[in-house]
Amino acid sequence: MKRFQLIEHTADIGLIAWGNNLAEAFANAAFGLFSIIAELKPVKGTDFRQIVISEDDPEALLFEWLNSLVYFFDVELLLFKKFDILYFDSRRLTAVCHGEKYDPSRHHTKSGVKAATYHMLEVDRGRNRVRVILDV
């Protein structure tokens, strides 16, 4: 199964991610996000962070999930490439994200992502699919 696909959007980057369930779609969206930021093959899983998010609905949960990951890259320079969703429902997510600190001698960045947006944001529970537009 395809994990994610980039979609055309004026001046920004769109992302659609799928999974066998919605939790996997959220994990694949996170993988897609970091695939936009950097080449992930050389990233090792030596560092990890646990993330716990609670929101009022699945769309807000996706928005906060992706923006939390952008925060970790912006503030701690962490590149994540593996996302273990430990708990997931329509209002709460607990995950452990694995990766390592950005090292310019080993990692190639591709594009800066400022934030996930609410524009065209969609969580499709029936098809285990999410769509988000990222501000670059």
MDTraj code that builds the backbone (N, CA, C; nanometers):
import mdtraj as md
import numpy as np

residues = "MET LYS ARG PHE GLN LEU ILE GLU HIS THR ALA ASP ILE GLY LEU ILE ALA TRP GLY ASN ASN LEU ALA GLU ALA PHE ALA ASN ALA ALA PHE GLY LEU PHE SER ILE ILE ALA GLU LEU LYS PRO VAL LYS GLY THR ASP PHE ARG GLN ILE VAL ILE SER GLU ASP ASP PRO GLU ALA LEU LEU PHE GLU TRP LEU ASN SER LEU VAL TYR PHE PHE ASP VAL GLU LEU LEU LEU PHE LYS LYS PHE ASP ILE LEU TYR PHE ASP SER ARG ARG LEU THR ALA VAL CYS HIS GLY GLU LYS TYR ASP PRO SER ARG HIS HIS THR LYS SER GLY VAL LYS ALA ALA THR TYR HIS MET LEU GLU VAL ASP ARG GLY ARG ASN ARG VAL ARG VAL ILE LEU ASP VAL".split()
xyz = np.array([
    [0.0839, -0.1182, 0.0000],
    [0.0000, 0.0000, 0.0000],
    [0.0882, 0.1243, 0.0000],
    [0.0513, 0.2202, -0.0785],
    [0.1194, 0.3484, -0.0847],
    [0.0981, 0.4217, 0.0477],
    [0.2051, 0.4773, 0.1057],
    [0.1961, 0.5452, 0.2342],
    [0.1402, 0.6866, 0.2220],
    [0.1909, 0.7603, 0.1224],
    [0.1471, 0.8980, 0.1054],
    [0.1723, 0.9419, -0.0382],
    [0.1105, 1.0542, -0.0723],
    [0.1273, 1.1138, -0.2043],
    [0.1260, 1.2650, -0.1889],
    [0.2176, 1.3310, -0.2580],
    [0.2169, 1.4774, -0.2586],
    [0.1171, 1.5232, -0.3622],
    [0.0488, 1.6338, -0.3325],
    [-0.0483, 1.6886, -0.4271],
    [-0.0124, 1.8340, -0.4558],
    [-0.0470, 1.8770, -0.5749],
    [-0.0195, 2.0147, -0.6167],
    [-0.1078, 2.1118, -0.5402],
    [-0.0471, 2.2230, -0.5001],
    [-0.1229, 2.3309, -0.4375],
    [-0.0457, 2.4600, -0.4590],
    [-0.1151, 2.5658, -0.4891],
    [-0.0512, 2.6942, -0.5169],
    [0.0356, 2.7383, -0.3994],
    [0.1639, 2.7512, -0.4231],
    [0.2623, 2.8053, -0.3278],
    [0.2827, 2.7206, -0.2021],
    [0.2091, 2.6149, -0.1828],
    [0.2253, 2.5268, -0.0676],
    [0.2403, 2.3830, -0.1173],
    [0.2476, 2.2891, -0.0250],
    [0.2558, 2.1469, -0.0608],
    [0.1412, 2.0740, 0.0061],
    [0.0688, 1.9962, -0.0711],
    [-0.0378, 1.9138, -0.0171],
    [0.0105, 1.7712, 0.0019],
    [-0.0539, 1.7020, 0.0936],
    [-0.0159, 1.5663, 0.1271],
    [-0.1415, 1.4856, 0.1557],
    [-0.1516, 1.3694, 0.0931],
    [-0.2570, 1.2728, 0.1249],
    [-0.1868, 1.1486, 0.1767],
    [-0.2339, 1.0938, 0.2887],
    [-0.1746, 0.9727, 0.3460],
    [-0.2837, 0.8709, 0.3751],
    [-0.2496, 0.7439, 0.3576],
    [-0.3420, 0.6332, 0.3791],
    [-0.2845, 0.5376, 0.4827],
    [-0.3695, 0.4492, 0.5308],
    [-0.3250, 0.3437, 0.6207],
    [-0.4284, 0.2337, 0.6286],
    [-0.3918, 0.1252, 0.6937],
    [-0.4869, 0.0165, 0.7180],
    [-0.5913, 0.0588, 0.8205],
    [-0.5572, 0.1617, 0.8982],
    [-0.6500, 0.2233, 0.9930],
    [-0.6121, 0.3714, 1.0010],
    [-0.6900, 0.4482, 1.0722],
    [-0.6656, 0.5918, 1.0783],
    [-0.5361, 0.6256, 1.1515],
    [-0.5008, 0.5471, 1.2519],
    [-0.3742, 0.5699, 1.3231],
    [-0.2566, 0.5560, 1.2269],
    [-0.2605, 0.4562, 1.1416],
    [-0.1536, 0.4370, 1.0431],
    [-0.1518, 0.5507, 0.9411],
    [-0.2672, 0.6016, 0.9043],
    [-0.2729, 0.7170, 0.8136],
    [-0.2066, 0.8388, 0.8787],
    [-0.2286, 0.8599, 1.0084],
    [-0.1634, 0.9701, 1.0800],
    [-0.0114, 0.9488, 1.0815],
    [0.0327, 0.8260, 1.1062],
    [0.1765, 0.7956, 1.1056],
    [0.2351, 0.8190, 0.9671],
    [0.1639, 0.7780, 0.8628],
    [0.2132, 0.7977, 0.7261],
    [0.2142, 0.9455, 0.6868],
    [0.1208, 1.0227, 0.7392],
    [0.1231, 1.1676, 0.7158],
    [0.2486, 1.2284, 0.7794],
    [0.2837, 1.1811, 0.8969],
    [0.4050, 1.2290, 0.9635],
    [0.5289, 1.1909, 0.8827],
    [0.5323, 1.0689, 0.8322],
    [0.6440, 1.0255, 0.7477],
    [0.6510, 1.1131, 0.6222],
    [0.5370, 1.1395, 0.5615],
    [0.5323, 1.2261, 0.4439],
    [0.5827, 1.3661, 0.4751],
    [0.5434, 1.4198, 0.5898],
    [0.5900, 1.5518, 0.6327],
    [0.7423, 1.5565, 0.6363],
    [0.8039, 1.4587, 0.7029],
    [0.9496, 1.4592, 0.7134],
    [1.0174, 1.4244, 0.5816],
    [0.9485, 1.3543, 0.4929],
    [1.0019, 1.3282, 0.3590],
    [1.0092, 1.4568, 0.2769],
    [0.9228, 1.5510, 0.3065],
    [0.9278, 1.6821, 0.2415],
    [1.0444, 1.7631, 0.2968],
    [1.0679, 1.7521, 0.4260],
    [1.1720, 1.8304, 0.4928],
    [1.3122, 1.7817, 0.4561],
    [1.3329, 1.6497, 0.4517],
    [1.4690, 1.5971, 0.4328],
    [1.4662, 1.4584, 0.3691],
    [1.5803, 1.4189, 0.3175],
    [1.5996, 1.2810, 0.2712],
    [1.6098, 1.1944, 0.3965],
    [1.5244, 1.0922, 0.4084],
    [1.5157, 1.0168, 0.5339],
    [1.6019, 0.8908, 0.5395],
    [1.6558, 0.8452, 0.4284],
    [1.7353, 0.7215, 0.4306],
    [1.8510, 0.7254, 0.5305],
    [1.9284, 0.8342, 0.5379],
    [2.0401, 0.8332, 0.6329],
    [2.0008, 0.8579, 0.7788],
    [1.8750, 0.8866, 0.8064],
    [1.8324, 0.9165, 0.9434],
    [1.8257, 0.7884, 1.0250],
    [1.8952, 0.7889, 1.1379],
    [1.8954, 0.6744, 1.2299],
    [1.7883, 0.6960, 1.3356],
    [1.7496, 0.5909, 1.4015],
    [1.6476, 0.5993, 1.5063],
    [1.7056, 0.6049, 1.6453],
    [1.8104, 0.6836, 1.6651],
    [1.8800, 0.6861, 1.7936],
    [1.8124, 0.7726, 1.9002],
    [1.7330, 0.8691, 1.8590],
    [1.6612, 0.9557, 1.9525],
    [1.5114, 0.9285, 1.9399],
    [1.4381, 0.9559, 2.0457],
    [1.2925, 0.9427, 2.0376],
    [1.2269, 1.0458, 2.1277],
    [1.1036, 1.0739, 2.0947],
    [1.0208, 1.1626, 2.1760],
    [0.8807, 1.1022, 2.1827],
    [0.8203, 1.1103, 2.2996],
    [0.6809, 1.0702, 2.3130],
    [0.5960, 1.1956, 2.2997],
    [0.4903, 1.1829, 2.2222],
    [0.3992, 1.2948, 2.1999],
    [0.2590, 1.2502, 2.2404],
    [0.1922, 1.3324, 2.3209],
    [0.0547, 1.3068, 2.3629],
    [-0.0269, 1.4302, 2.3257],
    [-0.1323, 1.4088, 2.2484],
    [-0.2154, 1.5204, 2.2021],
    [-0.3616, 1.4866, 2.2271],
    [-0.4358, 1.5827, 2.2775],
    [-0.5810, 1.5715, 2.2933],
    [-0.6458, 1.6910, 2.2257],
    [-0.7474, 1.6666, 2.1454],
    [-0.8192, 1.7723, 2.0749],
    [-0.9675, 1.7386, 2.0701],
    [-1.0483, 1.8308, 2.0185],
    [-1.1933, 1.8140, 2.0159],
    [-1.2444, 1.7265, 1.9016],
    [-1.1650, 1.7130, 1.7950],
    [-1.2101, 1.6345, 1.6799],
    [-1.0881, 1.5827, 1.6034],
    [-1.1079, 1.4885, 1.5113],
    [-0.9942, 1.4282, 1.4400],
    [-0.9170, 1.5275, 1.3533],
    [-0.9844, 1.6267, 1.2974],
    [-0.9150, 1.7253, 1.2144],
    [-0.8184, 1.8090, 1.2997],
    [-0.8642, 1.8533, 1.4147],
    [-0.7774, 1.9286, 1.5055],
    [-0.6628, 1.8408, 1.5560],
    [-0.6905, 1.7127, 1.5757],
    [-0.5877, 1.6183, 1.6194],
    [-0.4783, 1.6058, 1.5135],
    [-0.5163, 1.5921, 1.3875],
    [-0.4186, 1.5843, 1.2783],
    [-0.3378, 1.7132, 1.2699],
    [-0.4052, 1.8270, 1.2768],
    [-0.3407, 1.9579, 1.2716],
    [-0.2351, 1.9705, 1.3818],
    [-0.2720, 1.9403, 1.5048],
    [-0.1793, 1.9521, 1.6186],
    [-0.0671, 1.8489, 1.6119],
    [-0.0981, 1.7275, 1.5665],
    [0.0017, 1.6215, 1.5511],
    [0.1136, 1.6680, 1.4584],
    [0.0776, 1.7132, 1.3407],
    [0.1790, 1.7539, 1.2434],
    [0.2536, 1.8792, 1.2884],
    [0.1836, 1.9729, 1.3486],
    [0.2515, 2.0938, 1.3957],
    [0.3421, 2.0667, 1.5150],
    [0.3091, 1.9680, 1.5964],
    [0.4001, 1.9269, 1.7045],
    [0.5298, 1.8721, 1.6465],
    [0.5183, 1.7962, 1.5385],
    [0.6375, 1.7405, 1.4740],
    [0.7227, 1.8499, 1.4103],
    [0.6582, 1.9477, 1.3482],
    [0.7313, 2.0627, 1.2924],
    [0.8046, 2.1360, 1.4052],
    [0.7395, 2.1503, 1.5189],
    [0.8011, 2.2146, 1.6351],
    [0.9301, 2.1423, 1.6757],
    [0.9260, 2.0091, 1.6851],
    [1.0451, 1.9336, 1.7246],
    [1.1588, 1.9538, 1.6249],
    [1.1265, 1.9646, 1.4962],
    [1.2323, 1.9912, 1.3991],
    [1.2851, 2.1341, 1.4145],
    [1.1955, 2.2306, 1.4269],
    [1.2364, 2.3712, 1.4367],
    [1.3163, 2.4004, 1.5636],
    [1.2756, 2.3440, 1.6753],
    [1.3367, 2.3783, 1.8041],
    [1.4518, 2.2854, 1.8410],
    [1.4325, 2.1535, 1.8221],
    [1.5353, 2.0578, 1.8622],
    [1.6138, 2.0009, 1.7445],
    [1.5801, 2.0419, 1.6235],
    [1.6441, 1.9926, 1.5008],
    [1.6342, 1.8409, 1.4877],
    [1.5212, 1.7849, 1.5317],
    [1.5022, 1.6403, 1.5235],
    [1.4337, 1.6025, 1.3930],
    [1.4941, 1.5090, 1.3225],
    [1.4341, 1.4482, 1.2039],
    [1.3798, 1.3129, 1.2458],
    [1.2500, 1.2936, 1.2311],
    [1.1883, 1.1661, 1.2654],
    [1.1569, 1.0891, 1.1378],
    [1.1648, 0.9556, 1.1478],
    [1.1263, 0.8747, 1.0319],
    [1.0434, 0.7523, 1.0686],
    [1.0269, 0.7256, 1.1968],
    [0.9441, 0.6131, 1.2406],
    [0.8487, 0.6640, 1.3475],
    [0.7213, 0.6257, 1.3340],
    [0.6165, 0.6784, 1.4211],
    [0.5327, 0.5619, 1.4734],
    [0.5485, 0.5306, 1.6001],
    [0.4703, 0.4237, 1.6636],
    [0.3530, 0.4881, 1.7366],
    [0.2338, 0.4654, 1.6848],
    [0.1135, 0.5183, 1.7493],
    [0.0728, 0.4189, 1.8576],
    [0.0843, 0.4593, 1.9829],
    [0.0549, 0.3716, 2.0954],
    [-0.0930, 0.3722, 2.1317],
    [-0.1559, 0.4880, 2.1151],
    [-0.2981, 0.5006, 2.1443],
    [-0.3575, 0.5993, 2.0447],
    [-0.4762, 0.5671, 1.9955],
    [-0.5407, 0.6562, 1.8996],
    [-0.6915, 0.6408, 1.9085],
    [-0.7597, 0.7534, 1.9198],
    [-0.9027, 0.7577, 1.8943],
    [-0.9300, 0.8931, 1.8295],
    [-1.0526, 0.9278, 1.8063],
    [-1.0829, 1.0487, 1.7297],
    [-1.0447, 1.1787, 1.8019],
    [-1.0084, 1.1692, 1.9304],
    [-0.9760, 1.2901, 2.0063],
    [-0.8407, 1.2861, 2.0774],
    [-0.7727, 1.1709, 2.0723],
    [-0.6469, 1.1590, 2.1470],
    [-0.5487, 1.0716, 2.0724],
    [-0.4216, 1.1105, 2.0803],
    [-0.3147, 1.0368, 2.0154],
    [-0.1939, 1.0344, 2.1083],
    [-0.1362, 0.9171, 2.1243],
    [-0.0086, 0.9020, 2.1947],
    [0.0843, 0.8283, 2.1001],
    [0.2021, 0.8851, 2.0774],
    [0.2957, 0.8248, 1.9828],
    [0.4385, 0.8387, 2.0332],
    [0.5227, 0.7456, 1.9890],
    [0.6662, 0.7571, 2.0084],
    [0.7270, 0.7750, 1.8695],
    [0.8026, 0.8830, 1.8545],
    [0.8631, 0.9177, 1.7258],
    [1.0134, 0.8935, 1.7354],
    [1.0675, 0.8223, 1.6366],
    [1.2085, 0.7848, 1.6363],
    [1.2828, 0.8567, 1.5241],
    [1.4015, 0.9018, 1.5546],
    [1.4841, 0.9685, 1.4554],
    [1.6149, 1.0116, 1.5180],
    [1.6669, 1.1237, 1.4687],
    [1.7909, 1.1757, 1.5252],
    [1.8033, 1.3241, 1.4950],
    [1.8975, 1.3875, 1.5629],
    [1.9229, 1.5295, 1.5443],
    [1.9828, 1.5532, 1.4054],
    [1.9381, 1.6591, 1.3424],
    [1.9874, 1.6975, 1.2106],
    [2.1379, 1.7210, 1.2151],
    [2.2091, 1.6578, 1.1230],
    [2.3534, 1.6728, 1.1091],
    [2.3797, 1.7119, 0.9640],
    [2.4206, 1.8384, 0.9394],
    [2.4381, 1.8829, 0.8009],
    [2.5427, 1.8028, 0.7230],
    [2.6324, 1.7338, 0.7921],
    [2.7319, 1.6530, 0.7211],
    [2.6725, 1.5211, 0.6703],
    [2.5571, 1.4793, 0.7248],
    [2.4962, 1.3528, 0.6834],
    [2.3560, 1.3661, 0.6267],
    [2.2868, 1.4739, 0.6597],
    [2.1470, 1.4888, 0.6193],
    [2.1312, 1.5990, 0.5149],
    [2.0500, 1.5697, 0.4169],
    [2.0205, 1.6660, 0.3104],
    [1.8775, 1.7163, 0.3296],
    [1.8634, 1.8466, 0.3601],
    [1.7293, 1.9034, 0.3710],
    [1.6788, 1.9382, 0.2318],
    [1.5469, 1.9274, 0.2156],
    [1.4858, 1.9513, 0.0855],
    [1.3995, 2.0769, 0.0852],
    [1.3117, 2.0908, 0.1812],
    [1.2197, 2.2040, 0.1837],
    [1.1812, 2.2354, 0.3275],
    [1.1726, 2.3628, 0.3576],
    [1.1278, 2.4031, 0.4905],
    [0.9762, 2.3983, 0.4995],
    [0.9253, 2.3430, 0.6065],
    [0.7814, 2.3415, 0.6313],
    [0.7555, 2.4301, 0.7519],
    [0.6720, 2.5325, 0.7323],
    [0.6398, 2.6241, 0.8417],
    [0.5330, 2.5661, 0.9324],
    [0.4282, 2.5070, 0.8717],
    [0.3174, 2.4574, 0.9533],
    [0.2177, 2.3795, 0.8681],
    [0.1423, 2.2954, 0.9347],
    [0.0219, 2.2365, 0.8747],
    [-0.0868, 2.3422, 0.8825],
    [-0.1787, 2.3409, 0.7872],
    [-0.2859, 2.4403, 0.7855],
    [-0.4218, 2.3705, 0.7923],
    [-0.5248, 2.4490, 0.8199],
    [-0.6614, 2.3964, 0.8176],
    [-0.7209, 2.3997, 0.6768],
    [-0.6541, 2.4668, 0.5841],
    [-0.7052, 2.4768, 0.4473],
    [-0.7116, 2.3376, 0.3836],
    [-0.8302, 2.2955, 0.3433],
    [-0.8545, 2.1652, 0.2796],
    [-0.8222, 2.0455, 0.3702],
    [-0.8044, 2.0685, 0.4994],
    [-0.7741, 1.9606, 0.5929],
    [-0.8903, 1.8619, 0.5957],
    [-0.8588, 1.7333, 0.5860],
    [-0.9636, 1.6316, 0.5852],
    [-0.9150, 1.5045, 0.6532],
    [-1.0010, 1.4475, 0.7360],
    [-0.9783, 1.3161, 0.7948],
    [-1.0955, 1.2298, 0.7515],
    [-1.0685, 1.1326, 0.6662],
    [-1.1711, 1.0440, 0.6111],
    [-1.1625, 0.9105, 0.6849],
    [-1.2487, 0.8931, 0.7847],
    [-1.2474, 0.7713, 0.8671],
    [-1.2879, 0.6482, 0.7880],
    [-1.3770, 0.6652, 0.6919],
    [-1.4253, 0.5519, 0.6128],
    [-1.3183, 0.4910, 0.5243],
    [-1.2275, 0.5755, 0.4728],
    [-1.1225, 0.5270, 0.3824],
    [-0.9845, 0.5289, 0.4472],
    [-0.9784, 0.5588, 0.5774],
    [-0.8504, 0.5660, 0.6489],
    [-0.7504, 0.6524, 0.5723],
    [-0.7953, 0.7745, 0.5435],
    [-0.7171, 0.8664, 0.4616],
    [-0.7205, 1.0055, 0.5245],
    [-0.6071, 1.0757, 0.5167],
    [-0.6008, 1.2136, 0.5631],
    [-0.5422, 1.3008, 0.4527],
    [-0.5840, 1.4279, 0.4534],
    [-0.5287, 1.5245, 0.3578],
    [-0.4966, 1.6520, 0.4353],
    [-0.3806, 1.7096, 0.4036],
    [-0.3380, 1.8327, 0.4695],
    [-0.2570, 1.9165, 0.3709],
    [-0.2696, 2.0469, 0.3834],
    [-0.1873, 2.1407, 0.3075],
    [-0.0841, 2.1973, 0.4040],
    [0.0415, 2.1918, 0.3619],
    [0.1524, 2.2389, 0.4460],
    [0.2040, 2.3721, 0.3929],
    [0.2194, 2.4659, 0.4832],
    [0.2737, 2.5971, 0.4485],
    [0.4252, 2.5845, 0.4429],
    [0.4813, 2.6116, 0.3240],
    [0.6271, 2.5996, 0.3066],
    [0.6903, 2.7361, 0.2855],
])
top = md.Topology()
chain = top.add_chain()
for i, resn in enumerate(residues, 1):
    res = top.add_residue(resn, chain, resSeq=i)
    for name in ("N", "CA", "C"):
        top.add_atom(name, md.element.get_by_symbol(name[0]), res)
traj = md.Trajectory(xyz[None], top)
